[in-house]
Amino acid sequence: MKLEVTSHNTVSIVTAPGPRIDAAAAIQFKEAMRKATAEGPDRVVLDLSNVFFVDSSGLGAIVAAMKQMGAGRRLDLAGLTADVAKVFRLTRMDTVFVIHETAGASIRHASG
């Protein structure tokens, strides 16, 4: 899985290509996130605006990506589509992650 990474001062935006993060893609996603976040700012925003489906394996891979970043670093989420947002609400993962409406909003939040 190829993730797009862009840096904005103290924030890295990692954009998932979509359309699914499920059992078939979870291992590749987790490895791609490890590589994308190995270096760089302490704050990373995962832009999921291209992702329309996340199952329990995909959710687990996102949580694992947060944990593998280590202490002192933070993974926020942005751009959740309606179905993906519903998964985060139903599993109460919306209380674990800071969720921004868009990646741009997360950048404005970091600088303001």
C-alpha positions, 0 to 999 in steps of 0.5 A: 500500500502506498501512502502519501506523506506531506509535511507542514511545519510540526505536522505530517499528513499521511493520506491513505489511498482507499477505498478500503482498510480491511482484512486484506489490506490491514497488514500492508497498511500497518507496515506502510504506516510504520515506514511513513511515521518512522521519522518526522514530527511528533504529530501525524494526521491520518487523512482517511478522506479516500477510505469508504470502508474500515472493518475490525482488522482495519480499525486494529491496524489504525490503532496499531499504527498509533501504538507503534509511533511510541510515547510522546507522539500523536496520531490524529485522524481527518476526513472520515467518510460517513461509514468510517465515522460510524465505525469509529463511533460504534467502537468508541474509538472516536474517544481515543483519537482526535478527529478533524473534519479535514486534513486542512482543519488539522493543520490550522488547529496545530498552528492556531 
